Amino acid sequence: MARDKEWWRSLKSALVPLVEADAKRSVGVLSEIEASTVPLYSPKNLVGVPEVIATGVLLAIRECVFLLTAAHAIEQFNGYPVLLTIDDRFVPAYGESYRTKLPQSGTHVHDPLDAAVLRIDGDARDKLLPACLALEDLHPTFRPYDIRYCVAGYPRRTTRREGRALIHDLQAMALAGQPIGAYEKLGLSPTLYIVMEFGKRLITRHGFAKAPSIRGMSGGGVWIVPALQNSPLRRKLAGIFIETRKNRSVAVGTSISVHLSLILAYHPELEETIKKAEASHEFEEWLMQKGDARSPSKDRIPPEFRSFF
């Protein structure tokens, strides 16, 4: 037993520098992710320091602005408008919402796809447009396994006030994509889901930290960040985070292709624009080259541990 503990301590000390190096590289891309990632508030929770209900990611297609999030997150608003912060003010995001089909239970908590899209109209649309992602910032991948991801959002209790200003601290977790076998065990299709190992560490503006409660992060983006692996390629949004499964120690996201399908179902006039948005061949080739992206490079691991990778 003592030898096992010593072995684990030695292995952990060898791996921590590798993970911290990933964290430092990722901090540089947080500002890009933050611009399009927004905290969602409810009118019922505005007393004192408001609590974040969920997270969403902004996308513009032609003249339309969409908020991509999780269906169970929108369900929490119980008919109240979603509030966003624009210029330090709470602004209601009026518009139609589209969600995946309700299961027999009648709640999206049991909805396996758990996808929702809110089309934002009015003044909020015009003010949010500059922060939106474009179609070329998305990458629906049909080979989501064995890739490193960055899940970014706003945990419920990370909002604070400085004077009259409301400050939001974006949190991002660097998570390893699971192999195809994990999808088979969970009964999840890799064309519809992204399955990641749920770790206990995350990336913040101040470096490496313990992962917070993920309440409030539902609806945040699941990003592919090539900077994690020393690539100059830009980050891409691959999916939307929906849940963790503690019994399996995994985090699950819904592929961005599901949200695009929802948009197409209600906005067929955008079909030609969406179909013309080609995936980056350079990005796809990079993903293919990274085959088993979650395995650390053996030349960076002490010789006595290389047989484990």
BELHUJO-V342925 format. One line per field, one symbol per residue. phi: phi as a letter, one per 30 degrees, with the letter a starting at -180 (. if undefined). burial: b if it has 24 or more other C-alpha atoms within 12 Angstrom, else e. A space follows every 10 residues. Layout:
# BELHUJO-V342925
phi->???
burial->???
This chain:
# BELHUJO-V342925
phi->.ddddddddd dddddeeddd ddddddedcd ddddeccbdc ccedbcdicd cddabbbdbc bhccccccac dddddddhid ddcccbhibd bdcdldcbbd dddddibdec dddhcbbcdc cideeddded dddceddcbd ccbddhbdbb cbabeecccb cbicdccccd cbcdbcddde ddddddicdd dcbbcbdccc bbcbdcjcad dddddjdejd dcccceddbi cddddbdcab dbacbddchb cbbceddddd dddddcbddc eddddddddd dddddddddd gcdddddddc ceedcdddb
burial->eeeeeeeeee eeeebeebbb ebbbbbbbbb eebbbbbbbb bbbeeeeeeb bbbbbbbbbb beebbbbbbb bbbbbbeeee bbbbbbeeee bbbeebbbbb eeeeeeebbe bbbbbbbbbb beebbeebbe bbbbbbbbbb bbbbbbbbbb bbbbbbbbbe eeeeebbbbb bbbbbbbbbb ebbeebebbb bbbbbbbbbe bbbbeeebee bbebbbbbbb bbbbbbbbbe eeebbbbbbb bbbbeeeeeb bbbbbbbbbb bbbeeebeee eeebeeeeee eebbebbeeb eebbbbeeee eeeeeeeee
